[in-house]
Amino acid sequence: MKSLVSKTPNQNWHPNIWPPFTQITNSKPQIEVSHGKDALLFTKDPKTELIDAISSWWVTLHGHSNEYIADAIFDQAKSLEQVIFADFLHPQAKKLAERLSKLTKLERLFFSDNGSTAVEVALKIAFQSWQNKGEKRTQIIAFDGAYHGDTFGAMALGERNIFNENFDNLMFPVMRAPWPSTWLNDQEVEKKENESIERLENLLKTPTVAVIIEPLVQGAGGMNMVRPEFIKKVSEIVKIHNSLLIADEVLTGFGRCGSLFAFQKANILPDLISISKGLTGGFLPMGITLSKEEVFQTFLDDCPKKTFWHGHSFTANPLGCAAANASLDLLEMAPHKYTSLEDKHFPHLNKLRKFPFINKIRLTGTISAFDLEIDNNSGYFNNIGKKIKSLSIEKGLFIRPLGNVLYLLPPLCITDEQLEKSYWIIEQTLSEL
Ligand SMILES: Cc1ncc(COP(=O)(O)O)c(C=O)c1O
């Protein structure tokens, strides 16, 4: 008889939970959080506080348990918690659509549930819009190092690596151009940008559905940053070659790059924009795909084939929309919170130059990052990241390095003292390595 082989899981993990992005056999168990306030998380055992310097996977925009957003959700919950959006409109969705449309200059909003779905929707809209115009196009272009989410379409757009190689046979082909990452005092930036643009121009000779880009910062790929000039050039050649530009602003939107949206720093207008994460201030899951009116117009036809047959149960959930409207209020009331963080990071980052193993120091808006060149071993599975995370947590800072890339992406409410303390803890931790 075949024996049932069962591996003994790590006993310190909860027996009913399957955590995301984690192999429990070799990871420390989740830390139980009792509550959060502003930039702080309070843990239960041991009872301590941690600065959440990565905004809990880049979502917590105004800090934890923000009362203004909490009240907006509470008030909305008492009047309408959910309604089928195919048949009903509600005031919060109307208000949010009008505001975001005005802020981005893209006229149409399609609601979904998270960053991956906001990307899936952008891709499906782009793909179908060409078919609706009677043109059959299949080529899609993304960048080396890209990450656009974990559902199949979004996953296919991302860089092919160990995170998705099990699904390789199921993913559609995507063409790629190099990502000309840059950092402070980079002497090669123009050369790298030119190479990328050249490759893109060659690829675009084939009629292309869309080019998808993370404007200014590739997040999961390693907080790799490019100049606004590069984004502008990409936008120009996509236009010249009559393709569509999708800006994946799931991470970069809502002030993260120092302007409300990253594409605005490059002074461009994408055809489609995907947003999520900070959209609701990080309170509730929601994704939106914004589209130019002219793309939307390609779907207007009595022929059923031309309809965009896509929707999610929680489309434009009123609680999510209320949270998003409240979050936009806060951004409008205090834009300096996202415009001033770059200058606040800078002196602290500069001090870290004293470590000889720190390389490629970079900074865009509220996001700072650098590479650690230790053990000659770069990449996500470099153990240095795990070690730094552990040592920092012991000192009161929650960070989650991407392998050998250490970065800070704090909530906008982080105080000057908390930011200083975060860098101080990093300094102490690096001194112990
Ligand atoms: C640029 C970008 N796009 C898409 C996603 C996917 O978002 P979600 O995790 O909400 O599905 C992420 C998540 O980190 C992201 O950084």
The ligand as a Gaussian input file, in Angstrom:
#p B3LYP/6-31G(d) Opt

LIG

0 1
 C        3.223000      47.464000      -9.767000
 C        2.293000      46.425000      -9.213000
 N        1.294000      45.981000      -9.980000
 C        0.419000      45.065000      -9.527000
 C        0.536000      44.540000      -8.262000
 C       -0.442000      43.513000      -7.776000
 O       -1.277000      44.050000      -6.815000
 P       -2.098000      43.094000      -5.818000
 O       -1.078000      42.494000      -4.905000
 O       -3.034000      44.015000      -5.121000
 O       -2.797000      42.092000      -6.655000
 C        1.572000      44.965000      -7.428000
 C        1.737000      44.421000      -6.090000
 O        2.709000      44.587000      -5.407000
 C        2.489000      45.946000      -7.922000
 O        3.501000      46.397000      -7.189000

